[in-house]
Amino acid sequence: MAENVKKLIVITGILLSSVFIANSQSLNSTKFDGYRGIWFELNQKYEYGDKYSGALGTYTAKHVPLAVYAKEVDKTFFVYGGTTSENERYLLCMIGEFDHKTGKVSRPTVVYDKQGVNDPHDNPSLMIDDDGYIWVFISGRNVRRMGYKFRSAEPFSINRFEQVTEEEMTYPQPWNTREGFLHLFTKYSGVRQLYFESSTDGLTWTEDRLLAAIPVHEGEKSGHYQTSACFNGEKVGTFFNRHPDGDVDKRTDIYYIESSDLGQTWTNVQGEPMPVPLLQRDNPARVIDYQSQGKNIYVKDMGFDQEGYPAFLYIRSNGHEPGPVSAPYEWCITRWNGAKWLTTVVTESDHNYDMGSLYILEKDWKVVGPTQPGPQKWGVGGELEVWRSTNEEKTWKRAKKLTRKSEFSHSYVRRPLDYKPPFCFFWADGHSHEFSKSQLYFGDFNGDIWMLPYNMEEDFAKPVKMKAK
């Protein structure tokens, strides 16, 4: 089907579910009896373990947002990659809710049953529209597994979801702006290339437009990974790296562009027009030439300061292979101060796929992530820490250790949009190298942590507050 022809809306989610169940026992739009994260490994083995493996229920950094606080109902809604039981790797695209008034979570809902897929590249992303309808964007994987858009049957309700589209998309990044919805995503057009689409109602979408495909030499392949953010509903910015000749193991460089009109026009940080798609390596959108420094770049998170200036969180290393060969794994922040780009190093960890989130509050900036090596060294995740800067990001200090002496590594710490304590960040844990059970958690900046119930006997349950070690 042509790219500019979007698929028909499925009006009755109940009928959709019953058809799936009749044909293949789908669990779509069914409640589940607990919060269980999926475990995954890529199966690219090296001396110090897999290229990445572990608790990837809140994977990837290119899926954003994963959680949104809705003040209208005083709830935080969050999506994740779940599974059926601790003995299985069977991906369920899940949504849960935390009620700040009662302090309880409801049973999570299966938005989409991946029918035997075990790969969290297919994890969902989340958006809430102005009428309170909850949108879940299900990632696909190339054209082998398609992506989907789902909308809640009722505002601020996770009880039932209706399918809106079926399409080719990976790493969905939907944003609700004042102009409408802007969705950034990836297609495997031979390699990983960046695309976008827009809509004013979520039901009718524009054709997919290519955003970036930057080769180095004519005839060479291109590829990118991105993460993005929205500033006060006014504009959406995206920062992305580049894959020389399409090789993801050589990801490098940093680029940035933004749009305030649903992608009709794009500019760099200085407001200079940037016609898309971007096709040249050396262009005014490039922030840092890391290839000349021999550095790999792993995008993690981005945000805006009070002036609307962008800031990026990423890991900078010497290569893709896990272990000391690619060290140091530097947690870097690059930000625009209104006149130039500035880069500082927050700290170091021990893996390219350690993942944290960036929090920007005027002159109080924080980073939360697994920056301390965990029980499985040289693996994904570790012990969680909070890092803080109060001097315009010139220096960073460890503000708090969130976890200690853990059995498993904590990984992929995610920031909810418009977060409210105590649900300031959430993540999963699991063994970094061997298949294991994976629990889900959330926490706040006071250092308090709650574990979501792995098994639920009632429709609502209070998360378990963890004791400090």
N, C-alpha and C positions, 0 to 999 in steps of 0.2 A: 504494500500500500504506500502511496506517495507520502512524503514527509508532511506536506501541508494539509493532509486529510486526517483529522483527529477522529478517534473512535467514538461510537455512540455511547451515550450514558445508559447505564443500567439503572432503571428507576426503582426497582424493588429489590432491596438487598436481601429480603427474606427469600424471595424466589430464587435469587442468584445462589444463595447458600444451599437451598434445598436441591438445586440442580447439581451443584458440585458434590454435595454429600451423596446424592443418588448415584453419581457417576464414579466418584473416586474417594468418597469418605472425607471430603475436605472439612477442616475445622473452622473455616471462615466465619467471622462474626459470632463465635462461641466464647463463652467465659471459660477461663482456665483456673485451676485450683492452686495457683502459686506463681511466684516470680523466679524463673529459672533461666540463667544465662547460657548461651551457647559457647562451646569450646571449639577451637579450630586450629589447624596447622596447614601451612602452605605446601609443605613437603619439598622444600629446597634446602637440603641438609648441608651443614658446614661443620667444622671442627667444634664450634661452640654452640651448636644447635641449629634449629630451623631458622630460615631467614626471618620468619615471625610465626609465632604460635602462642596459644594461651587463651585467656578469657577475653573474648571479642564480642560480647553482647552489646557493647556501646561503640563498636567499630563502625565506620572508619572516620578519620579526621575530615574526610570529604563528604560525609553525611551531616548536614546542618540545616536547621536546628534539630536536636533530638528531644528537647524539652521546652515547654512554654508555660509561664505562670499566667493565669487568667484571673485578674482582679475581680471581674464581674461575679465569679462564683468562688473566689478565694481557693483555687485549686491549681496544682501544678500537674500538667499532663506530660507524659513522657513515653517515648517509644524505644524499643530495643529488640535485639535478636534473641529470641527465647528458644527453648527446646522442650521436648515432651517429658523427659526425665533425666536424672543424673547419669543414666547408663546409655543415653542415646545422643547422637549428633544429628538432630532433625530440626531444621530451621523453621521457626514460627515467627512471623513479623507481628510483634506484640505492641499493645498500648496499655498503660496503667495510669492511675490518677492518685494524687495525694491530696487529701482534704486538710487544709491548714486549720480549719475550725475544730475538727474532731481529732486531728492527728492520726487519722487512719488512711489506709489504702484500700481501694476496692479490688475485687478480683480483676486481674488483667483480661483483656479481650484479644483474641486472635483476629487481627485485621486481615492477614493473608497467610494461608498455609502454603509453604513452598513445595509441598508434595515430594518430600524426600531429599531436597537440596540441603546440604550441610554447610554452605559457604556464606559467611556474614558479609561478603561484598553485597549481598542482596538485602541487607538490613534496611529499615525504613527511616524516613525523615518526617518532620512534623511542621504544620502551619495551622494557625487559627485565623479565620477571616473576621471581618467586622461584625458579622451577624452571629458569631459564636460557633459556626460550624468548624469542625475539626477535620483537617485534611491530612491524610497520611500518604506519602509518596513512597512507593515500594521500588527499590532499586532492582534493575535487571543486571544481566551480565552479557555484554555484547548482544548478538541477536540470538544466542543460544537460549537465553531466558529473558523474557520481556519484562519491562517495568510497568507499573500500574499507579494510577491515582485513585484514591478512595476518599469519600466524604462521609462524615457522620450523618446518620439519619435525622438526628435532632441536635440543636445547638448544645454545646458543652456536655455532650453525652458520649460515652464510649461503648454503649450497649450494642450498637449495630452500625455497620458501615456499608455504603453502597459504592460499587465500582463506577468510576467516571471514564477512565481511558485505559487502553492497553497500548504501549508504545516502546520504542527503543530508548532506554535511558539508564545510565548508571550514575552513582554518586549524586542523588538529587539534593538540591539546595533551594527550597522554595521560600520566597520572601513576600510578605504582605506589606505593600507600600501605599501611600496616599493615592497613587495613580492606579493601583491594581496589583496584580500578582506578577512577580518576575521570578522565573525558575531557571537557575543555572544547573547544568548537568554535563555529563560526558557521553560521548559515543566512541565506539571502537571502529573508527573509519580506517581500518588497517592498523592504526595505533590509537592511543587515547587522545582525543581532541575535544576541545571545549565548545559547548553549544549553549543557547538560551532560547526561551520562548516566553510569551507573556499572555495575560488574560485579564479582563475586567470583571469576570464573574466566576472563573474557574471551570466553566462548562464549555466555553469556546476558546480555543487557544490558537495563537499565531503559528505559522510554520516554524520549524526548528531552524535557527540561524547559527552559522559557525562563528565562534567568538575568537578563537586563537588556534593556529596551526603553524608554529614557527620552526622551520628547518634551519640548518646552518648553511648548507650548500644546495644548489639546485638539484632536484631529484632525490634529495635525502628525505627520509621519513621525519615526522614530527610527533610530539606528544607532550602532554601537560597534566599536572594535578593542580587543583585549586581548592581554596576554601574562601568563604565570603561572609559578609555581614551587612546589616541594614542600619542606617543612622536615622533615628527618629521618624522612620517612615518616609524620609525625604530622598534618600539615595541608597543605592546598593553598590558596594565595592567588592572587588575580588582580587586576591593576590594568588599568583600561581608560579610554578617553576617550569622548567623546560627539560625535555628528555632528548638529548642529542641522538639523532638517527633513530628516534623512537625507543631507545633503550632506557627502561625505567630504573635500571641499576646505576645509571649515570645522571640521575635527575640533578639539576643544578640551576643557577641563576634565579632571580626574583623579578617579577613583573607586577604592575598594579594598574587597574583601570576602574572607573566608576561611572554609573549612569543614574540620572534622576528622572528619566522619562520612559521607564520600562524597556530600556535597551534600544530605543530609537536612535539615540546618540550616546557616544562614550567619550570620556576624556581621561587624561592622566591626572595625577594629583594636583598639578598646577593649572588645570582647567583647559589645557590644550586639546583640541579635538583629536580623537584617535579612531579613525575609520576602521571598522571591523569587517572581515577577520584580520587579526594581526598576523602577518606573514613574514616579517623581517626580524632577525635576531636583535640587531642594533636599532632600537626605536625608542621614542621618548617615554614609553611605558616601563622600560627596564629600570629597576631600582638598583640592583647590584649585579655585577658580572662575577659570579662565583666560579664559572668554569675556568677562568684564567688562574684562579687560586687552587684548583684541583679539589673543590669541595662539593659534597653532596648536600642537598637541601630537602628536608622532610617537613612539609607544611603541617601545622597543628591547629592554629586558631587565629582569628583576627577580630579587632574591634575598633571603635572610634573614641577619641577623647571628647571633651566637652565642646571643642571647637569644630568637631566633625573631621578631625585629622585622623587618618588610619594608622593602625599599629598591627604588626604581625608577630606571631609566635611560631618559631620553627626550630628544628634540630639541625645543626650543622656538623657534618662528620667527614671522615676521609674515605668513605666507601660504603658499599651496601652489605658487605659480609659481616655477620655478627661476631662479637668478641673484640679483643684488644687491637686487632689489625686495623679496625676502622676508627678507633678512638683518636681524640676525645669526641664525645657526643655532647656538644655544647647546646644548651638551651638559649637561643638568641631572641631578642626583640629588636625589630627594626621599625622605627616610627618616623612620621613626618612632623616636624615642629613648626611648619608654616613657611620655612625657608629652605630646609634641607633635610635629608634622610640621616637619622642617627641610629647606630646599632650598639647594643650592649649585650653582654653575656650574663645571664641570670645565675646559672650553675651548670653542672654536668651530671649525666647519668650514664647508663651502660648499654643502651640499645637505641637504634634508630626509630623503633616503633613504640618507644615510650611516649605517652600522649597525655598532655595536660591542657588546661584552659587559662585564658587571660581575662583578668577583671580590671576594669578601668573606672576609677571614681576620682575625678578631679586630680589631685596630686597624690592620691593613694592608689597605687597599682599593685596588683597581686597576681601570682601565678600559682596554680595548684596542680600537682602532678606527682608521678612516681619517680622522684629525683634521687631517692636513696636506693641503692641496690637491695633487692629483696631476697627471699629465701632461695630463689633460683637465679643465681648470678648469670649475667650475659643473656638473660631472657627478657621477653616483653614484660613491662611493668616492674613494680618494686614496692618500696614503702612510700606512702604519701606524705608530702610536705607542702607547707605554704611558704612562698617567698614573697617578700614585700619591698617596695621602693617608695620613698616619700620625698625624694629629691630629683624629680623629673627623670627617673629611670637611670640616673648616673651610676648608682650602686644598688645592689640587692642584698638583703639579709634574710636568713631563714627566720620566719616568724613563728612557725609552729610545726611540730611533728604530729601528723594525724594518725599514723599507724606504726606499730612496733612489733617485732617478734612474730610476724604473721606466718601462718602455715603456707599460704599461697601468695602470689604476687598480685598487686592491685594495678589495674590498667584502664586506659582510655577514660580519663576523668573529663566529664562533659559539663559545660555551663548552660543552665536553662536560660532562655530568653526572658528578660524582665524578672529574674530570679527573686525569690523571697525566702528568708530563713524560715525553717531550718533546711529547706531543700535548695541549697546553694550550688551544689555539684553532685553528680551521681556517677557511678562506675560499677565495674564487676571485678571479681577476683577469680583466680584459678592457677593451676600449676603452669609454669611458663613452658615446660618442655614435654610434659606427659599429659594425656587425656585425664581430665578431672571434672568433678562437680564445679559449678560456677554460681556464686551468689551475687546478688545485686545490693548496692548500698547507696545511701545519700548522706550528706553531712553539711556542716556550717563552719563559719570562720572562728567560732569559739572552740573548735576542736571536737565537737560532739558528732558522733557517727551512729547511724541507724542501719540495720540490716533488714531488707525487705523479706517478708515471709516466703520461704521456699515452698511450703505447703500451707494451704488455707482450708479450713473446715467451714468457715462462715463467709458471707459475702463481703464483709469488711473486717480488717484486722489492723492492729497497731504494729508498726515496725518495731523490731527489738533494738533498744539502745545498747550499744556496745560499751563494755567496761574498758577504761583506759588501762593500758599495760605499762 
